[in-house]
Amino acid sequence: MAIIQQNLEKLSVFAGVPTPAANVTATQTSSAIDLLTYDGDVVLILDSSASGGSSPTLDVKIQDCATSGGSYTDVSGAAFTQVTTSASLQTLALNKDECKRYIKIVQTLGGSSQTYRYSINLVGLKKYG
């Protein structure tokens, strides 16, 4: 029991893209997220309500970089399934040891007059609770 309790105490939930006060209507990229203090896999959770607009699409991918202000590149296989008109709840496991130190969450909206309301949270174990 003590091992499980110790791990739960180290569990961290981080709002990579917090739920906005209003619908999102444009493409955006998160701030840099430092993975250095996490141990093992981190899980990203995309929670999106139904969308509006004409043929709306939401594509979310992860990019990484060795420095917070450097040039970010796509992480192979680190993308959510495209969200269209229906609500969507998805998870994406990311082995932080296979990524560079910093990640960004890139959200691309497509369609005409598209609107989405969503959040993307990161869950992982902190190395030093």
C-alpha positions in Angstrom: 0.0 0.0 0.0 2.8 2.4 0.8 4.3 2.1 -2.7 0.9 3.0 -4.3 0.4 5.9 -2.0 3.8 7.3 -2.7 3.2 7.2 -6.4 -0.2 8.8 -6.0 1.4 11.6 -4.1 3.7 12.3 -7.0 0.9 12.3 -9.6 0.7 15.7 -11.2 -2.1 17.1 -13.5 -1.0 20.0 -15.6 -3.3 22.1 -17.8 -1.5 22.1 -21.1 -4.3 24.0 -22.8 -6.8 25.1 -20.2 -10.6 25.2 -21.0 -11.1 28.7 -22.5 -13.7 31.2 -21.3 -15.0 31.4 -24.9 -15.0 29.1 -27.9 -11.7 28.7 -29.7 -11.9 30.1 -33.3 -8.3 30.1 -34.4 -5.2 27.9 -34.6 -3.0 28.2 -31.5 0.1 26.6 -29.9 0.6 26.1 -26.1 3.5 27.5 -24.2 6.6 25.2 -23.7 6.0 22.4 -21.2 9.2 21.1 -19.4 9.2 17.3 -19.1 12.4 17.2 -17.1 10.7 16.7 -13.8 8.4 13.9 -15.0 9.3 10.2 -14.8 8.3 7.7 -17.5 5.2 8.2 -19.6 3.0 11.2 -19.5 -0.6 11.0 -20.7 -2.3 13.9 -22.6 -6.1 14.0 -22.4 -8.1 15.9 -25.0 -11.7 16.7 -24.0 -13.7 18.5 -26.7 -17.4 19.4 -26.8 -19.4 19.5 -30.0 -18.2 22.1 -32.5 -19.8 24.7 -34.6 -19.3 26.1 -38.1 -19.2 24.6 -41.5 -17.1 21.4 -41.9 -15.1 22.1 -38.7 -11.9 20.1 -37.9 -9.5 20.2 -35.0 -6.1 18.6 -35.3 -3.8 18.4 -32.3 -0.2 17.3 -32.4 2.8 17.3 -30.1 6.1 19.0 -31.0 9.4 18.9 -29.1 12.7 20.8 -28.7 15.8 20.6 -26.6 15.4 24.3 -25.5 12.2 26.2 -24.6 12.8 28.9 -27.2 14.3 26.7 -30.1 12.8 25.3 -33.2 10.1 22.7 -32.5 9.5 19.6 -34.7 6.7 17.0 -34.7 7.0 14.0 -32.4 6.5 10.9 -34.5 3.1 9.3 -33.7 2.2 12.0 -31.2 -1.1 13.2 -32.6 -4.8 12.9 -31.6 -7.4 11.6 -34.0 -9.0 14.5 -35.9 -12.0 16.0 -34.1 -14.9 17.0 -36.4 -18.5 17.8 -35.3 -19.0 15.4 -32.4 -17.8 15.7 -28.8 -14.5 13.8 -28.3 -12.5 12.4 -25.3 -9.1 11.0 -26.3 -5.9 10.1 -24.5 -2.4 10.0 -25.9 0.5 8.3 -24.1 3.9 10.0 -24.6 7.2 8.4 -23.5 9.0 11.5 -22.2 12.3 9.6 -22.4 11.9 9.5 -26.2 11.2 13.2 -26.4 13.4 16.2 -26.1 13.1 18.2 -22.9 10.3 20.6 -24.0 7.0 20.0 -25.8 4.4 22.2 -27.2 0.8 21.3 -28.1 -0.2 22.5 -31.6 -3.9 22.9 -32.3 -5.0 23.5 -35.9 -8.6 24.5 -36.7 -10.0 24.0 -40.2 -13.3 24.6 -41.9 -15.4 27.8 -42.1 -16.4 29.8 -39.1 -15.3 26.9 -36.9 -15.6 27.0 -33.1 -14.5 24.5 -30.5 -14.4 24.4 -26.8 -11.8 22.0 -25.5 -9.0 21.4 -23.0 -5.8 19.3 -23.1 -4.4 18.2 -19.8 -1.1 16.3 -19.1 -1.0 13.7 -16.3 2.3 12.2 -15.1 4.4 11.2 -12.2 6.8 13.8 -10.8 10.3 12.5 -10.2 10.6 14.4 -7.0 7.3 14.5 -5.2 
